[in-house]
């Protein structure tokens, strides 16, 4: 009999992180993915510029222009409708995966689609987003580039023999690279990958994402430009009370994020009730966008100029109020219609406008408080507090404001999780019948050892028992599917199961052979009392055996058995740790029992 604890069950061979040499391979591949993500971002920026010039200025040019510079009269209502009609047709006859703001679709592909995106999505998503934004759609490029960069990483990964987890790493690496190239925010892109996309924090995924983001950042000066995207001179207040004010703004924009998320999906429900095909919904929503543009052209397009103006405090209060109200309405209706576009730039405008208006009553530069509002609303809406805090300071280059952005992001995050069951991103996934938990916790199985969960002193069978006796035992007396077989000293010889007994009964020979001889050639996986229960769970999966003997590492005596049912005790212990409340200090003494 060969007892094989296997490498997984050897506690001294375990490490803090699950990593192997393939991490280095993924990091090398991430160099190519990072380059591809940067190129994809550059192409998307140029496509948006071309579409903007065609729709609003009637010329073929890739020069960056602002829609507010166009003079088209009442055509401001018609142009968004035309663009949305094109997007609807592309979604209907191309791929419906181009609908929406990109990040929920990326999450769904990662968690439920083995991180496999198609060439069609990689081509149609940036093109449809460019048409949508270029024709006045009130969106930013971040959602589309996350989907496009992710598609580049996924397609590259599909060219090689990789696991689904490795494809996920390269998909997210491409998404982080695209976001870095657009905004010049590598740290925020990495944090977004961790908080929103990866659903893990492992060296295998973290290191390649870092590599891809930094490679993209290195390409950015040659493709899009260097320096912070919104490098603005802000006068930062110098009082410790600023942290309290920032937290107050965080609470307000957290409420704003809650309202926007709720309103978005209420509007989406209204579109679902329309008696027309969803292909026409974007055009219907674009009617509202067009009339919003008549009120104030600043609400059209990505609005990066508006973000910069908010930070520079150069907009009149009337325009800021219009941004807050009109931009919010047209963005909610357009996104609720299912067209192609992102959420991040509109959120920055809406949070920045709220922060700017509150900044009128606070010390310091209103542009500074606009930045605080941007950090808070991103945290509250997307449930990514660290991303929100860092993204705002990377955009502006004011890293000295991190304490205030963290205060706002933390407050907005707290409000959001208390008032909303899901974020603006995960609600869309939940409506498709898929629930995801955005919490990073240690696996309860990894906290408890096999000796803590095992059933002690299990029933065993002696190695001297014959095959005939074993068949009779399983037919009449057995209550478990398998039993450890031991020698007279209690040392493990192997495991015999009901399947073995049925096979021996069918063979109808060897009835006088002892169990010790019958199982002598079988390799038996075992574990030790100090083996993490998660390792034993992996051993059960790998071996296909439902019960793993727990033996003394020196004597090989059977100490217990760990079954699938026993593993559920870890879940029970975890729930008890979460809900069982006790008081240890200042607890009144119980009277002694006489």
Secondary structure as GFF3:
##gff-version 3
##sequence-region A 1 594
A	DSSP	beta_strand	2	4	.	.	.	ID=ss1
A	DSSP	alpha_helix	6	9	.	.	.	ID=ss2
A	DSSP	three_ten_helix	11	13	.	.	.	ID=ss3
A	DSSP	alpha_helix	22	57	.	.	.	ID=ss4
A	DSSP	three_ten_helix	67	69	.	.	.	ID=ss5
A	DSSP	alpha_helix	75	93	.	.	.	ID=ss6
A	DSSP	three_ten_helix	96	98	.	.	.	ID=ss7
A	DSSP	alpha_helix	103	112	.	.	.	ID=ss8
A	DSSP	alpha_helix	119	134	.	.	.	ID=ss9
A	DSSP	alpha_helix	142	157	.	.	.	ID=ss10
A	DSSP	alpha_helix	164	183	.	.	.	ID=ss11
A	DSSP	alpha_helix	186	192	.	.	.	ID=ss12
A	DSSP	pi_helix	193	198	.	.	.	ID=ss13
A	DSSP	alpha_helix	203	223	.	.	.	ID=ss14
A	DSSP	alpha_helix	241	272	.	.	.	ID=ss15
A	DSSP	three_ten_helix	278	280	.	.	.	ID=ss16
A	DSSP	alpha_helix	281	295	.	.	.	ID=ss17
A	DSSP	three_ten_helix	297	299	.	.	.	ID=ss18
A	DSSP	alpha_helix	304	312	.	.	.	ID=ss19
A	DSSP	alpha_helix	317	322	.	.	.	ID=ss20
A	DSSP	pi_helix	323	327	.	.	.	ID=ss21
A	DSSP	alpha_helix	328	336	.	.	.	ID=ss22
A	DSSP	alpha_helix	344	359	.	.	.	ID=ss23
A	DSSP	alpha_helix	366	382	.	.	.	ID=ss24
A	DSSP	alpha_helix	385	396	.	.	.	ID=ss25
A	DSSP	three_ten_helix	399	401	.	.	.	ID=ss26
A	DSSP	alpha_helix	402	419	.	.	.	ID=ss27
A	DSSP	alpha_helix	426	430	.	.	.	ID=ss28
A	DSSP	alpha_helix	444	447	.	.	.	ID=ss29
A	DSSP	alpha_helix	450	453	.	.	.	ID=ss30
A	DSSP	beta_strand	455	456	.	.	.	ID=ss31
A	DSSP	beta_strand	460	462	.	.	.	ID=ss32
A	DSSP	alpha_helix	467	476	.	.	.	ID=ss33
A	DSSP	beta_strand	482	486	.	.	.	ID=ss34
A	DSSP	beta_strand	492	497	.	.	.	ID=ss35
A	DSSP	alpha_helix	498	507	.	.	.	ID=ss36
A	DSSP	alpha_helix	515	518	.	.	.	ID=ss37
A	DSSP	beta_strand	523	527	.	.	.	ID=ss38
A	DSSP	alpha_helix	533	543	.	.	.	ID=ss39
A	DSSP	beta_strand	547	551	.	.	.	ID=ss40
A	DSSP	beta_strand	558	563	.	.	.	ID=ss41
A	DSSP	alpha_helix	564	579	.	.	.	ID=ss42
###
